[in-house]
């Protein structure tokens, strides 16, 4: 079975999720209808972007994603008790997952890491999901570089045979 990857940014309203994607693409980006390519270290990597969390849009993921599930999805997630349903969508489809949790988020009132009791992080980690906590109040370049490096390493680690044959 072909491996798939979800890279997600999880946070409260106005935490910096969209800013992360804009910085990653070096321009303002919105959810598309088709695969787009991101250039990392002079290599083109096909991705599907969901900018604007499904819970914020009040739309199910199956109506946002194309009929054929993309190999790599970049997706915003609202920190809310019901977000588990969105993560389950990707878990059920066999995606490897890397999630950056913006905590505190850019607009959070507190400058310190917030601990929530809805169990989202423990839930993700119980499935072997890689979760990275990042401060959304500071410049996003470091966290975006981490996403680029993760995406690049995963893509070429899983597509090496296809790329170099």
C-alpha positions in Angstrom: 0.0 0.0 0.0 1.3 3.4 -1.0 2.1 5.6 2.0 0.4 9.0 2.5 1.3 12.0 4.7 -0.8 14.5 6.5 1.0 17.6 7.8 -1.3 19.5 10.1 -1.2 22.8 12.0 -3.4 22.7 15.1 -4.5 25.8 17.0 -7.1 28.0 18.4 -8.9 30.7 16.3 -6.3 33.2 14.9 -3.4 31.1 16.2 -1.2 31.4 13.1 -2.3 28.4 11.1 -2.8 30.3 7.8 0.4 32.3 8.4 2.2 29.0 8.5 1.0 28.0 5.1 1.5 31.5 3.6 5.1 31.4 4.8 5.6 27.9 3.5 4.5 28.8 0.0 6.1 32.3 0.1 2.7 33.8 -0.8 -0.9 34.0 0.3 -2.6 30.6 -0.4 -6.1 29.3 0.0 -7.6 25.8 -0.2 -7.5 24.6 -3.7 -9.4 22.2 -5.8 -6.3 20.5 -7.3 -2.8 19.3 -6.3 -0.3 22.1 -6.3 3.5 21.9 -6.1 5.7 23.3 -3.4 9.4 23.9 -4.1 11.7 22.7 -1.4 15.5 22.7 -2.0 14.8 23.0 -5.8 12.6 19.9 -5.9 8.8 20.0 -6.7 6.6 18.1 -4.3 2.9 17.6 -5.0 0.6 18.6 -2.1 -3.0 19.4 -1.5 -3.7 22.3 0.9 -6.6 22.8 3.2 -6.2 26.3 4.5 -9.0 27.1 6.9 -9.9 24.3 9.3 -12.9 22.2 8.4 -14.5 22.9 11.8 -14.1 26.6 11.3 -15.7 26.3 7.9 -18.3 23.8 9.2 -17.7 21.5 6.3 -16.7 17.8 6.4 -13.3 16.9 5.0 -14.7 14.6 2.4 -16.3 17.6 0.8 -13.1 19.5 0.7 -10.7 16.8 -0.5 -10.7 15.6 -4.1 -12.3 12.2 -4.9 -8.9 10.6 -5.2 -7.2 11.1 -1.8 -3.9 13.0 -2.3 -0.6 11.4 -1.2 0.3 14.5 0.8 -2.2 16.8 2.5 -1.3 20.1 4.3 -4.2 20.9 6.6 -5.3 23.4 9.3 -7.1 22.1 12.3 -9.1 24.0 14.9 -8.2 23.0 18.5 -11.7 21.8 19.6 -13.0 18.6 21.2 -14.6 17.6 17.9 -11.3 17.8 15.9 -10.8 14.1 16.7 -13.3 13.3 13.9 -11.1 15.2 11.4 -8.0 13.3 12.5 -9.9 10.0 12.3 -10.7 10.7 8.7 -6.9 10.7 7.9 -6.1 7.9 10.3 -8.8 5.7 8.7 -7.2 6.3 5.3 -3.7 5.3 6.5 -2.0 8.6 6.5 1.3 9.1 8.4 0.8 12.3 10.4 3.0 15.1 11.6 1.1 17.8 13.6 2.4 21.2 14.8 0.4 22.4 17.7 0.5 26.2 18.0 0.5 26.6 21.7 0.3 29.4 22.7 -1.3 30.6 19.5 -0.7 34.1 18.1 -3.9 35.6 19.5 -4.1 33.6 22.7 -4.2 35.9 25.7 -1.6 34.0 27.7 2.1 33.9 26.6 2.6 30.6 28.3 1.9 27.1 27.0 -1.7 26.2 27.7 -2.7 22.8 28.9 -6.1 21.6 27.7 -8.1 18.7 29.1 -9.9 17.5 26.0 -7.2 14.9 25.3 -6.4 15.7 21.7 -2.6 15.4 22.0 -2.7 12.2 23.9 -5.2 10.8 21.4 -2.9 11.6 18.5 0.1 10.2 20.2 -1.7 7.0 21.0 -1.7 6.4 17.2 2.0 7.2 16.8 1.4 10.6 15.4 4.4 13.0 15.7 3.3 16.1 17.6 5.5 19.2 17.8 4.5 22.1 20.1 5.4 25.5 18.7 4.9 29.0 20.0 2.6 30.9 17.6 3.5 34.2 19.1 7.0 34.2 17.7 8.2 34.5 14.1 7.1 31.4 12.2 10.2 30.9 10.0 11.6 28.2 12.4 8.4 26.1 12.5 8.0 26.4 8.7 11.6 25.2 8.2 10.8 22.2 10.4 7.7 21.4 8.2 9.8 21.8 5.1 12.5 19.4 6.4 9.9 16.9 7.6 8.1 17.0 4.2 11.2 16.8 2.2 12.6 13.8 4.2 9.3 11.9 4.2 8.7 12.5 0.4 12.1 11.4 -0.7 12.3 8.6 1.8 9.0 7.2 0.5 9.3 8.0 -3.2 13.0 7.4 -3.7 12.5 4.3 -5.9 10.0 6.2 -8.1 12.2 9.2 -8.5 15.5 7.7 -9.2 14.7 4.6 -11.4 
